[in-house]
């Protein structure tokens, strides 16, 4: 008979691969729309925000409680989230699915820098070593895109890579902002307001930037399915990640989302019949090793929690600070893929969502993100 602890681990692993596939599906949907000449990144995200506003807004109205945070904080956060999704989804017009999935991990060092600068979070040297290895892998992706002879993956790989990195940095800002908001406010309120203001910002941006493009689209089943599929995958991603964080923690989430990069490679090989440069596999290995190095000290720190000594207590607090600060950065994406990200603070037993693109992706994009 399976023990409760092992059952918990298996459920966490299963859900982790589920959200990993969701992140990959958002990337696949965006890539497929781009191939069909449908380039309306803001419109892609609009339906997701509407679903979030309706679903979580219903809970918020049912509770009939006043907002715990001023509305303009949510407006600013929604603007950042919309633009992060816009940049990452637009990158699919210029670079490959594989590059977007890997480069979205740039959210991790961005979150570390922002939390160190503004939230005064402290990090051990082991954490920086892990991030350095991850960044080395990302550099390999850009180098491969610029110098590889195969250009089937995009019309302007360097421009696409820069868009992903910019979007990932916005996912990082979103992550850090949400860490602040979730400690001061409420998770349901955050999601409802993010959906509401995200829909408003997206609607305004569509009327200015994408109105003529939407009118020129010839809507067929082949065009509508990836459009709707993207929104549904993003909504499910937002709704599933908090469960994983409560069951397995953010380290398991990061490692699970990392497999989305390999799913993206398989899609590129078997669905698009494209040649994948050998440097992608080295880059993936570097990112994987970097995340393992980054997370390697957490188990020991967790085992020391609860000991009465001052030293162990300080280490536990620091470990929790580090976990809360960067637990979700891999989402970005996307998320954006992602991207959205979700922050989980074990000290306050509360969670926050952010967009993959996959933040997420996670953005962290992060969610990622998309």
N, C-alpha and C positions, 0 to 999 in steps of 0.2 A: 504494500500500500504506500502511495506517495505521501511523504510527510508534508505538513502545511508549509514549512519553509521552502521545500523544493517545489511545491506547487506554485508558491508565490513567485519563485524565480522563473519557472516555465511560463507562467502567465505574463510576466514582465518581458521575457524574451519574445513571446508571440506577439504581444502588442507593439513591441519595439520594431519588429519587422513589418507589422501592419502599417505603422506611421511612416516607416522607411519607404514602403511601396507607395504610400500616398504622396510623399514628397517627389518620388520619381515620376508618378503619374501627372503631377502638376507640371513638371519639366517636360514630359513627353507631350502633354496637351499644348503647351506653349510652343514647343518646337514644331508640332504638326500644324498649328495655325499659321505660324510663320512661313512654313513651306507652301501653304495654300495662298499666301499673299495677304493674309489677314493680320494686320499689325495695329492692334488697338489695345495696348497693355492696360490702360486704365479701365476700359470697358470690361476686360476680363475679370478684374477684381471687384467691380461694382456689385455683382450678384452675391459674392461672398459676404460683403459688408451688409447687404440687405438681409441675408439669412441670419447673420449674427445679431443684427438689430431686432429682427422679429422674434427670434428664439429667446435670446437672453433678455431682451427688452420686455417680453411677456412676463418673465420671472420678476423683473424689477418692478413692473407695474403691479403685479399681484402682491408684492410685499408692502407697497405703498409707504416706502421710507424716503426721506429727503436725501439728496445727494451728499455724500460724505466729502467730496472734493469739488472745487469750483469747476464749472463746465469748460472754461477756456483751457485748462490743463489737458482735458481730453481732446479738445479741438486741435491743439498743437501736436499732441501725440498722434492723432489720426492723420494729420497732414504729413508728418514724417513717415508714417507707415505706408500711406498711399504712394508717396514718391519713391520709397524703397522698393515697393512692389513694381512700380512703373519702370524703374531703371533696370531691375533684374529681368523682368519679362521682356523688355525691349532688347536686351542683350541677345536674345535668341535670334534676332534678325541678323546678327553679325558674327556670332561664334557658335561653337558646337554645344550640344547638350552636355557632353562630358565636361567641358571646360567650365560651364556655368555651375554644375553640381560641385566640382572641386573648389573653384574659386570662392564659392559662397562661404567656405570655412574661414575666410578672412575676417568674419565677424568675431571670431575668438580673440585674436590679439587686439582688435578694436575695443571689445568689451573690457578686456583687462586694462587697457590704457585709460579708458573713461572711468572705470570704477576706482582705479588707483588715483586718478587726478581729482575726481569730484566726490566720490564716496569714501575716500581714504582707506580703501581695502588693501590689506597687506598680503603679499604673495611670497612664497619661498622660491629659492633659486631653481628648484626642480620644476616648478610650474613654468618659469621662463624658458628653461631648456626644452620642455615639451612644446611650447609655442614656437620656439625657434625652428625646431624640426618641422612643424606643420607649415610654417612660412616658407621654408626651403622647398617643400613639396609644391606649394603654390607657385613659387618662382619657376619651377620646372614646367608647370602647365603653361604659363605665359611664354616661356622660352620655346616650348614645343609648338605652340600656336603660331608664333612669329616666324620660326625658321623651318617648320615642316613643309615638305614639298606638296603634301596633300592639302588642298584648300576646300575639299568637299564639305567640311564642317561649318563653313560660314564665309560671308563675303568680305568681312573685315575683322578677323579674329582679335587683333590688338584693341580695336575700339570696343568690341564686345566684352573683352576681358576687363577693360577699364570701367565699363558700365556696371559689371558685376561687383567689382571691388568698391565702387562708389555706393552702390545699393547696399552692400554688406555693412559699410560704415554707418549708413542710415539705420539699418537694422540694429546695430550696436547701440546707437543713441536711443532707439526705441526701447531696447532691452533695459538699459540703465534707467531710463525714465519710468518704465513700468515697475522696476524694483522699488523706486521711490513711491509711486502711486499705490502699489498694492499694500505697502506697509501703512500708508495713511488712509487708504480707502477700502474698497470691497471688490472681490473678484468678479461677481456677477455684474456689478455696476460698471466695472472697467470694460468688460466684454460688450455690454449693451451700448455704452457710450462710444466705444471704439467702432462698433458697427454703425451706429447712427451718424456720427460725424464723418466716419470713413465714407459712407454712402453720399453724404452731402458734398464733401470735398471731391470725391470721384465724379459726381454728377456735374459739378461746376467745371472741372477740368475737361470732362468729355465734351461739354458744350462749346468749349473754347478750342480744344486741340483735335478732337477726334470725331466731331459731328459729321463732317463731310466724308470721312473714311467709313463711318458706319453706314451712311446712305449708299455708298458705292459697293458694299459687300453683297454678293449674291448668296443669299442664305439657302443652303442645302443641308441635308442630313449630315453630310461629311463635314460641313463647317460648323454646324450647331452642336454636334456631339462633343468635340473637344472643348468647345466654349463652355458648355454646361458642366462637362466633366471636371474642368479646372476648378470651378466654383464649388462643386460638391466635395471634391478632394480637399480643398482648403478648409471648408467648414468642418469636415470630419477630422482633419488634422488638429484644428483648434480644440475640438471637443474631446479628443482621445489623449492628447499629451498630458493633461493634468492627472489622468488615471495612472499613467506610467510613472510620473514623478512621485506619486504617493506610494506606489507599489515598490518600485526599484530605485528611485532616485535619479538625479540628473546625469550621473556618470554613465549608468546603463543607457539612458536616452541618447547621450552623445555617441556612444559606441554603436548603438543600434542604427542611428541615422547615418553613420558613416558608410554603412552598406548600401545606401542609396546611390553612392558613386559607382559601385560595381553594377548595380541594376542598370544605371544609365549607360555604362559601357556595353552591357549585353544588349540593350535596346539599340544602341548605335550600330552594333555588329550585325544583329539578326533582323531587326526591323528595317533599318535604313541601308544595310549592306555597305557600310562605310568602313574604311580602314582606320584603325585606332593606332596612333603612334605609340611606340614602345615606351616613351617617356611618361605616358599617362600611368602605366602600371607602377613605375618607380615613384611617381608623384603620389599615387594612392598609398603605396607602402610607407612613404615618408609621413603622410598625414596620419595614417593608422598608428605608426610607431610614436609619433608626437603626442597623440591623444592618450595613448597608453602610458607614456612617460608622465604626462600631465596629471593623469588620474591615479598614478601608481601609489602615491602616498596616502590616499584617502582611507584605504582599508585600515591601515595601522592607526591613523588618527581616530577613526571611528571606534576602534577597539579600546582606545585610551579614554574615551569620553565617559564621564560619570565618575572618574577617580577623584578622590578628595583633594589631591595635591593641587597647589596653585598652578604648577607648570602644566599639568595635564589639562586643567580647566581652561587655561589660556589657549592651549593648542586646539582644544575642541572648538572654542569660539572662533578661532582663526579659520579652522577648517570649514565651519559652517559659513563664515563670511565668504570664503573663496567659492564654496559650492553655490551659494545663492547668487554670487556675482556672475559666474560664467557657466553655470550649469546648462544653460540652453543655447549658448551662442552658436552651436552647430546648426541650429535651425535656420537659420536664415536663410535663413533663410528661407526662404523662401520662401524658400519660400518665395521665397519669392520669386526666389522660389518661395521665395520664399519667403517665404518665406515668411513666417512668423516664429517667435520664440516664446517660451513660457518660463517664468521664474518661479521657483518654489523655495520659500523660506521656512525651514523647519522650526525656526525659533517662534514664528508667529502662526504656524500651521495654516498658511494661506498661499494661494497661487495666483499667477497672473499670466495672461496670454499676450502674445504679440505677433504680429505677422512676420514662413517657411520657415518659405520659400522659401518654400518652402521655404522660414525663417523657418527653416526655417528651417532661404531658408534660404536665417535662424537663425535670411535671414534669419538668420540667421538663421540671419539670417543669418532659431535661433532662434520662427518660428522663426525658427529658425529661425526663403524661406522662404522658395516661395516658397 
